Amino acid sequence: MEVDVYTIPETSRLPLIDETSALGTAAPKDRLISVLDQVEMRVERLRRDTIRIEEEKDSLLSTLDSVKHSELLSEISECDKDDIARYADRILARAMTVEVAVRTDRDTQQEEALYQVNLLIDQLVVSVHEDTVVAHSRCQTYMNACTSQPEASSGTDRNFETAILGCTLDDQKRIKKRLQGLLDYFAKLNVTTYS
């Protein structure tokens, strides 16, 4: 069995504050601020890496779901279907042992704005089963609200735009990626919007 070993390269270690060292002519405050600047950069890198891992986990879970619902399953025997299902379930159980999260601090207004955005997107997802063309058009108007250069042919949903502008920057980035995932899904279905 392989075990992942995480080691910190010597060059990436954080600086220690050595009270006895004469590190040049820098004032103590400047030395401390320099250390804090380095720590802040590492925290931001850690947040980015964690978000990337979170997205990778979501992608893996999505792939497992598509395997479990693949049309290819109709072309194999029941015994083979059971083998595939057990294998996928084992991988899913293993994937669920990984917990990653980046917490975003929000005030009450940002929480409400995020709630509104999620509600609108959830309604969009439900509408996909009713009318994919209308859902695709609405998704594009939501995406237009997230970008400074919207697609001119589809317009912008002003209610969605108002809600997303009330969200934190981190939430806006996640929402845009979520909408892009939906647009990619529509592309796979070869859905076109009204002309």
HUDADA-V590715 format. One record per helix or strand. SS is the DSSP state (helix for helix, strand for strand). FROM is the first residue (numbers start at 1). LEN is the number of residues. If there is no record, write none. Layout:
SS&FROM&LEN, SS&FROM&LEN
//
This chain:
helix&10&3, helix&28&41, helix&71&5, helix&78&18, helix&108&20, helix&132&14, helix&158&8, helix&169&20
//
